[in-house]
């Protein structure tokens, strides 16, 4: 019952917020997001960190087709549930200084998207997973289309075409698996039992992988991302980068690896090469960016490439690293985008060459920005370190030369992020930045909370690693068992 409340509470909040008055919509949305966070924390407190599926709900939905409303939480999904419910209130609170036209619709869409995301992260029925996947896409499309910046319609159409095309490939894969399932249902557990030969596993691998790779995104499926992140309103960019891209990572771990392990094994080398190319390519492109928001967008591609590489090593270190890095990346990237939003709202620019000396007039912004930046470049003692360390170790143990190339993400990231910080925060003020106002009110709450998470997770990551450890180990055992049984 708690899980049912968790999934539908944001949806109830979306309906209530849609009918709220303009000036109370943001408060209503924040209240519902905080209630959802309280429910998620309650589940976490009750959660037993073993390999079992807990808080399970299973109701017949379309019985004729074997479709059930079947959802549950294990260690892998628990991490993504926490990620979604921790970041959503911060994203909503970060928007309080902005006045959006039709604010009730804006915040209702944010909560609707939260409900879709939670459905994706807890679904144990393939049809339900697909419904959640599409339900999370619809609100972000309207958020970007209605409240985005210049060229939003053109940019948003490209994003929509990419994601819908990927979703259709995945739908074909789901239907094929359903037709091969002797149980005639869409249950994830039954899909795990389906025995396909290596050739068919290869086709199913690409049907699912394209959908997940577009959502993450990894090279060369990334071209929609920089324009969309730059054009979207900042809360939309935060939702896309902080939570929505984790749908692709989660989909690879939960669906792709255990269903078609032989296809994964056959194509993992190609994926690893593409992921590492993305790590280096996106970092080089980030070097050349003059707009700080676009720089962070390319930085995100680089970091996600490393997560994807770690997953496809099929190792405990790689999967555990990807789990904690999903959470850390989400926290850091919304912190970076919020800092840039604060600067843009005051100065109407994010161009690095137009800024300078902000630390002199806004020391609190400079300090919080630096802490978040240190987490982003994986300084030991920050949240970004443990995940990147595990991911790099897994890739290096799998292919030493790929690990060495992937390690460039830390070097490149440190160079372009510190250079950006130096140009924006240090030096002398100019006519544009001399009267810049330091952070206040809700801005302090959001940035202080993010900085606290950066430090706490970095200093003591053990509780988060323990959540997913048993589930990851069990998943790898399932994969290895199927690999030894496939001809």
N, C-alpha and C positions, 0 to 999 in steps of 0.2 A: 504493500500500500504506500510506503514512503516513496518508492521509486515512481509510482504513478503520480503522486503529488509533485515530485520533482520535475517530471516531464511536462505536466499540464499547468503547473502554477504560473510559469511565464506566459502561457497561452491565455489563461484567465486574465493575467495582468495586461496582456496586449489588448484584449477586448475592453477591459475597464479603462485603460489609457486612451483608447481610440475615442471613447465618449466623454473623456475628461475635458475640462476647459483648458484653453491654450496655456494659461499661466500656471496650471497645476499638473499638467501632463508629465513634466520632467520629474516632479516630486513623486507622483504615483508610480512612474517607471522605476525610480530609484528604490522605493519601498518594496515593490514586488521583486526586484533583483536582489535586494538584501534578504528578503524572506527565502528566496531560492538558495542563496548562499548558506543561510542557517540550516535549511533542510540538507544541503550537501555536506555541511560539516557534521550534522547528525549522523548521516550515513557513514562518513569517514570514521567517526568515533565508534560506531557499531561494527565496522568492517573488520573481518578477520583476515590477516594478510597471508592467505593460503591460495591454492590454485582453483578453489571452488567458485561457482557463480552464486552470488548472494542477492538478496532483495528481489528475487525473481517474481515476475508476473507473467501470466500466460492465459489470455482470453481468446476464444474463437472469434474470428473476424469475418473472413470469407471462407466458410467451411468447405464449399464445393471445390475450391482450388487449393485447399490445404494451407490457407493463410491465417496466421494467428497474430494477435497483438502480444508478442513474446519479447520481453526485455529483461535484462539482468545486469549485474555489475560484478566484474572480477577485478584483479589488480591492474590490468591494462586499462580498462575503461574507467576505473576509479580516478586515475591520474587525469584523464581528459575531462571527466565530470568536474573535478576540482578546478581545473584550468578554466573551464567555461564559466563556472559560477563565481570564481574569484575575479576574473577580468571584466565580466559584464557590468557589475556595479561601478567599477573604476572607469569604464568607458562612458557610462551614462553620466557619472559625476563630472568627468572631464569636459562634458559639453555644456555644463550649467552656465558658463559665461557667454554662450552664444544664444541668440534668439533665432530659432528656425521658424519659417512660415509653416503653417499646419503642423505645429509641434506635436500635437496629439497623434497624428499619423506617423510622424518620424519615430517617436518613442515606442509606439505600438509595433512598428516594424522591427525595431531592435529586439523587443521582447519575443515577438513571433519567431525571429531568427534564433534566439536563444533556445526556444522550445524545439525547433528543428534540429539544432546542433545536439542537444541532449538525446534526442531520438536516435540520431546517427550513432552516438557513442555508447548507447545501451542496447540497441536492437539485436535480437538473437534470431530474427526472421528476416530473410533476404528482401522480401517485398517491403517489409516495414523499414528496413535500412534504406531502401531506394526512395521510399516516400519521404523519410527524414532528409535524405540527401537533396532532393528537389525542393523540399519545404524550406531548407536553409538558403537555397539559391534565390528564391523568389523575393524575399524582403530586401536582400542586399542589392539586387538589381534595381528595385525602386528607390532605395536610399541613394544609390549612386546617380540614377537618372534624374531624380527630382531635386536633389540638394547638392549635386556635384558642381564642379567648376566649368571652365571653358572646354568646349568640345566634348562635353560629358555624354551626349547621345551617341556620337561616333565611337568614342572609347568604350562606352558601356555595351554597345552592340557587339564589338569585338570580344569583350569578356563573356557576353552571353552566348555567342556562337561557339566559342571555345568550350565552355563548360557544358553546354547542352550536347554538343557533339561527343564529348567524353562520356557524359551520362548515358547516351544512347548505346555506345559500345558496351558499357557496363550492364545495361538492361538486357542486351542480347546475350551476354555471358550468363546472367542470372537465369534467363529463360532456358538457355541450353542446359544449365545445371539442373534446373527443375525437371526438365524432360528426361534427364539421365538418372534422376533420383527414384529408387524403387519405392520409397515411402510416399511419393506424390505430395510433397509439401515443400515449403521454402525454409525449413528449419536449418539454422547454421550447423548444428550438430550433425544433421543428416548429410549436409553438403560436405562436411569433413570426411564422411565415410565413403563418398563416391570414388570409385577407382577408374581413372582415365589413363589411357596410354600416353606416352611422352608427347606424341604429335598433337593430340587434342588438348593436353595440358598447356602446350605452347600457345595455341590459339586463344584459350581462355585466359592465359597469363596476359596477353596483349590487350584483350578486351577490357580487363579490369585495370591493368597498369596504365593505359592511356588516360582513363578517367582520373585515376589517383595522381598521375604525374602532372596533369593539367592543373589540378587543384592545389598541389604543393607550392609552386610549380618547380619542376626541374628542367634543365636544358635538354632538348630544344623546345619544350612545351611552355616556355615562360613568357613569350613575347607580349601577352595580354597584360602582364602584371605591372610593369613600371608605369605605364600610362594610367592604368586603373587606380593604382595606389596614389598617384599624384593628383588625379582629377577628382577622386571621391572626397566627400567631406571627411574631416579627420576621424569622427567616430566610425564611419564606414571603413576607412583605411585600417583602423584599429581592429575592427571585427574581422576584416579580411586577413590581415597579417597575424593578429594575435591568436585567433581561434579557428577561422574557417580553413586556413591552409593545413591545420592539423587534422582535418577530415581525411585528406589524402594520405598523410602519414599513418593515421589510425587504420584506414582502409587496407593499406598494404600489410600491416601487422596482423590485423584481425581476420581479413578475408583472403588476401592473395597468398600469403606464405603457407598457411595450413591447407588450403583447398587445392592448390596446384604447385606443390613443392618441387616436383620434377621440372616443371616449366620455369620456376624460379631458378633452380640450379643451372638449367641450360642457358638461361639468358642473363644471369646475374653479372657476368663479366661485362657485358654490353652496358647494363644499367650502371654498374660501378664506374665505368669509364665516362658515361654521360654525366653522372653526378659529380665526378671530380672535375670534368671540363667546366661544368656549371660553377663549381667553387672558384676556380681560377678566372674564368671568363667574366663572371659577375663582379668579382673583386677588381679586375682591371677596368671594367666599365665604370665602376663606382669611383675610381681614381679621377675620372674625367668629368664628373658631374659638378656643375656650378650650383644647381638647386639642391639644398640639403635633404628635402623630402624624397627626391628622386634617388639621391645617394643611399638613403636608408632602404629604399625599395630594392636596389641592387644588392645591398649588403644582406638583406633578407634572403634573396635567391642563393647567395653564396653559403650562408649558414644552413639553409634547408638542403642544399646539395650534400653537405657533410652528413646530415642526419640520414638522408636516403642511402648514402654510401655505407654508413654503419649498419643500417637495417639489412642490406643485401649481403653482408658478410655472414649472415645466419649464425651469429655468435651471441653468447650471453652478454658480453660487453657491449656489442653493437646495439642490441635491442634495449638493454638497460640504459645505455647512453642516450638513445633516441627518446626514451620515455621521459627522462628528466630534462633533456634538452628541449623537448616540446614545451614543457612548462616554463623553463627559463627563457627561451626565445620569445614566448608570448608575453611574459612580463617585461622583458627588456625592450621589445619592439614597440609596445604601446607607450612605454615611458619615453622613448626617443621621439615618436610621432607627437606625443603630447607637448614635449618641450618645443618642438618646431611649430606646433599650433599656437602656443603662447606667444612665440616670437612673431609669427605671421599675423596674429590678431592685433598686436600692438604696432608693428612696423609695416605690415602689408607686404612683406617679402621674406623669402627663405633663401635668397641668393647669398652664398657664402662671401662673395667678394664685396657685397654691400654692407656687411656687418663688421663688428669689431669692438672690443672693449666692454662687452656686456657684463663681464665679471665685476667691473668697477662700480656699475650702477645697479646690478642685480646679483649680489653675491650668493643668495640662497638658490636662485635658478642655476648659477654656475656650479655650485657644489652638488646639487641633486643631479644635474646633467652629467657631471663627471662620474658620480657613483654608478649611474645607469650605463654610461659609456664603458666603464671598467668591467661591468658585468658582460657587456656585449663583446668585448675583446678577450674575455675569458681570463681575467687576472685571477691567480690563485686566491681563494678566500671569497670569491664572488660566485653567484649562481651559475654563470656561464662556464666556469672552469671544469667542474666534475663531468658534465655532459660531453664537452668537447674532448676532454682527456680520454674518456672511455671510447668515444667514437673514433678518435685518431688511433688509439691503440688497437681497436678491432680491425680497422682498415689496414694498418701497418702489418698486423699479424697475418692478414689474409693475402695481401699483396704489398710487399715492402715499398716498391717504387710508387704505387698509388698512394700509400700512406704518406710518403715523403712529399708528394705533390699536394695532397689534400692539406697537409700541415701548413702550406702557404697561406691558408685562409686566416690563420692567427696573425702571421706577419703582415700580410696585406691589410687585414682588418684594422690592426693597430695603427698602421701608417695613415690610412685615409680617415679613420675616425679621429685620431689625435690631431691630424692636420686640420680637419674641419673644426674641432674644438678650439684649437689655437686661433684660427682665423675669425671665429665667431665670438669667443669669450675673452681672449687676451688682447694685448696691445692697447692702443689708444682709442677712445670713443671718437665718433664722427658726428656730423650734424644730424644724422638719422638716429643714432643710438644714444646720444648724450642724455636724453630725457626718458629713457626706457624705465618703466616701473617694474619693480621686483614682484615675485609671485605673492599671492595673497589668497585668503579664503579657501575655496574648494580646490584651487590649484595646489596649495600646500598639502591638503589632505591626500590628494591623488599622488603627488610626487613623493611625499614622505612615506606613504604606504608602499609604493613601488621600491624605493630605496631600502626600506626595512626588509622586504622580501628578497631583494638582491643579496643583502648581507646575511640574513638568517639562513636561506637555502645554501649559500656558499659556505658558511661556517659549519652548518649541521645538516647535510643532505640525507642522512641515514633514514629518517622516517619516510621520506618520499621514495627512496630506493627500495625500502622494505615492502612498500605497497605492491609494487609490480614484480618483485623478484621471483616469487613462487609461480606466478602466472606465466612469466616469460620462460622460466625453466620448463614448465609443463608444455608450453607451446612448442619449444624446441624439441622436446621428446616426441610430441605428435608428428612434427615434421620429419624427424629422423626415422621414425617408425614407418611412415609412408614412403620415404625414399628407399628404404631397404626392401619394401614390399613391391615397388613398381619395377616392371621389366623394362 
